Amino acid sequence: MIRTEFTETFGVEHPLLCGGMTGLGTAELISAVANAGALGFLTALTQPTPEDLVKEIARTRDLTDKPFGVNLTILPTIQEVPYAEYRAAIAESGVKVVETAGSSPEPHLPDFKAAGIKVIHKATSVRHALSAQRKGVDAISIDGFECAGHPGEDDVPGLVLIPAAARALDIPIIASGGLATGSGLVAALALGACAANMGTRFMAVDEAPIHDNVKQQIVANDERSTQLVFREFGNTARVVKNSVSTEIAEISRRPGATFDDIAALASGQRGRSEVLGKGEMEGGMWWAGQAQGLIHEVGSTQQVVDTIIAEATELLGTTLPGLVR
């Protein structure tokens, strides 16, 4: 068993997380992650209303008696999000850990702290992590440039970013980006993190609520199978390389291009419906990181977690100590 500050603080068996993923963070996957001994996060905004989130939290509790959390992503949206109501739903449901991402968590911290909720904030740079620490979060998930989603504009990979954050911060840090194996977990611990966050790895599990074509595509893809989009608009995102994301990148590079020129292609609803839902791999833009190159099979969440922990334990207990003479 691998014990770290993370396992002690958050009351889970393994120093391993499945961070919030829009459209995937539902009861089926997150309960499986919890039952396997890791910490998973329901995604609040996957649920259409705060009332639906309350039901999803209850549904997850029907499937596991182990700890799990809720992700609250704070980003500008076309339609106003009733964040206060989502916060209340989380607190009143008795959830004890929240992962925040996107904009500053500061407006949300008083309510969460009053409810005794620990907050993990995702950051893509040391300066933003320090800002979140000053505002009172309990831990930082530091995202290297390899990650899916929004890796920031600094292009710093985890091998540099994780130890830089560990040196600068006084609170626990969780490594994220490019991690999918036991060796990745060990590397994260060696660099100063107390846990590893894996998103793409938990897309390719039996319980992930997405079409099997997506899971098999992740297995077939390699570390080069991602595309950076939205960079020209100051909102860089790493997505899977397909005909749609390639077209988005090409249009965005044209002189005078605006986001409106690619909005229909980049529609999140289109990606969730056509790709994740129907398995049409060229049907829209969808998200996964460079860790695709490290994923070679689809299995149950329990099998995946067991394999990661077994590999990490072997490396920590036998292989690496055996190098010291």
ABEGO torsion letter per residue (X at the ends): XBBBAAAAAAGBABBBBBBBBBGABBAAAAAAAAAAGBBBBBBAAABABAAAAAAAAAAAAAABABBBBBBBBBBBBABBBBAAAAAAAAAAAGBABBBBBEBBAAAAAAAAAAAGBBBBBBBABAAAAAAAAAAGBABBBBBBAABBEBAEAAGBBAAAAAAAAAAABABBBBBBEGBABAAAAAAAAAAGBABBBBAAAAABBAABBBBAAAAAAAAABBAAABBBBGAAAGBBBBBBBBAAAAAAAAAAABBGBBAAAAAAAABAAAAAAAAAAAGBAAAEBBBBBAAAAABABBBBAAAAAAAAAAAAAAAAAAAAAAABX
